Amino acid sequence: MTDKGWDLKLDRIELEKKVQQLHQTLNQYGHAYYVLDKPDVPDSVYDSMMQELLAIEAQYPDLILPDSPTQRVGGEVLSGFGKVVHDYPMLSLSNAFNNEDLREFDRRAREAVGEQLSYICELKIDGLAISLRYKEGKFVQGSTRGDGKVGEDITSNLKTIRTIPLVLKENTTIEVRGEAYMPKKSFLALNLGRDESGEEPFANPRNAAAGSLRQLDPKIAASRNLAIFIYGVGGDGSLYGQDSHSDSLDHLRTLGFETNEERQRCATIEEVIDYVTTWTEKRSSLAYEIDGIVIKVDRYEDQEQLGYTAKSPKWAIAYKFPAEEVMTTLVDIELSVGRTGVVTPTAILEPVRVAGSTVGRASLHNEDLIKEKDIRIGDTVTIRKAGDIIPEVIGPVVEQRIGIEVPFSMPTNCPVCDSELIRIEGEVALRCVNPQCPAQMKEALIHFVSRNAMNIEGLGERVVDQLYTAGLVHDVADLYTLTEEQLLALERMGKKSVANLLNGIELSKENSLEKLLFGLGIRHVGEKAASILAEEFETLSALMDANLERLLTIHEIGEKVADSIITYFSNEDVVNVLTKLESYGLNLSYKGLRRQDTPTNGPFVGKTVVLTGKLTVLNRNDAKSEIEALGGKVSGSVSKKTDLVIAGEEAGSKLAKAEELGIEIWDEEMLINALKEKE
């Protein structure tokens, strides 16, 4: 035995058993300490066992496993973050700002599903939304929300959060969603240290948490003492055998996840409003920041009946706390020209703290609003953050005027190119209609390369500005002519960043058509419309040839959008740019799943299928994907509309209901055989 009490001369089998035992015990102690806040043993016992494991791993590096408790301290510095496609989109929630918004949400929900529904209310943690994947009970991957469809792989950093279990209490495959956050205590300690070292303090815990998890060195994330609350599963929770969201949260707790215990089930919207009122008053007493309350319809069957909009579920809403209001001085009003030529006034403020961060600028929206509120340069004004995010000026504090305040008038000419500004009939905004306006051209380039458009990494606002100022790009097609020599001449552009940028530009040539359509910035054509058009026409040339009548036959494409498309593709300059893009090798076709690609025959075509019970051979998510790929729809509840129920082991109420309704029932073997036939 060594002087620290462990023997490194055990034979291999005994050594592996010892490591496994240490993993299990340390994970158990860690769960009790960090998740349950009920330590099983003194710190000295935990520390001694951790040192024993570290010593074994130091002598036998091949015994260091990904789920070892020692891996929470951070590993090697990463070269970058990979991309992760979410199995299920991470949708945003629509917002409520007052009790009437909540009552309207309740009215719509009850009209759709009836009076039997109930709600589950949860604190809205002010942090970073993340997704965690477990395979056979082991944590294998963690990612950010990203754009909702594709996030960044931050597995190494998430392993440093001690409230994330590396091994679950059941040998299950599951994807869960949560909010990573920085407790108030950790935030204060972090900023105190940054202040002492002369670094800029973080504005708020949310920014600190996000910044910590996007560090390439996991040791930095490990030092920040982050935590997490798990708030649900990926996809329909009924896939994992639960009937309601509240049941799912209870189940997640039994697996070893930390869920927020302040949640409450409410039978009526008035109970929801009481919960909201209580936590609006009590929010400051918590050990972490919250910025609202999330209200969800509890039963999965009711959620499915309510469904989704393009951006958010209809069965959930986020109540946002009333914005904090503060006073400061409006020093000046600055004008900016956007991608579509709209000239927007922005208030330049005496910097002031509001809702956790320092604000020096705030939106004034348009000239009519400034006149309506009689906002003057030099005024003392009240400001707030709309939704706790975007600073806006509420209005002037008239009683504090001293006579030196100056009324504001919009100019008659563009502040960038000096072209005459016009106001289009029916709009409040003034607009520069000069297509060669430098401000519009730069904004168009920034939009084209953005994440939801062509997603060219390394082409941020600063680099685009440099490229335009240097005369290297004038339109989006010029991006595809850039050379290494040209880019190396730019400020703060080294060989590695240039190589990454050129690689990003080259990769963007393979994007599907909808990305290009959105990136072109056609007026009134957002992401959803771009996807609809790409799927409908399949090629850019087919879309360009479409007339107004053809466009109006497409569901969700109205007259305003159709007119804008016709006008856009009638522009000779636009056609020239698109011709250049084609010659530079950009893909101009739709790469997604087309309607005609959907199977027209087979055991699942046109059928609504319910999976229930435990599948022993197939992963439930894989089974769902296979059925959907073969033309079926997988539902979370049994009803008269259900065509087929696939019952695994320990199937319960859903199987009983299917038998009662006389619905066809398969076991897992029958499902596997049906899937094999399609191969």
Summary of the structure (lengths in Angstrom):
residues: 679
radius of gyration: 28.5
end to end distance: 58.7
largest distance: 88.4
contacts: 2077
relative contact order: 0.07
helix: 41%
strand: 21%
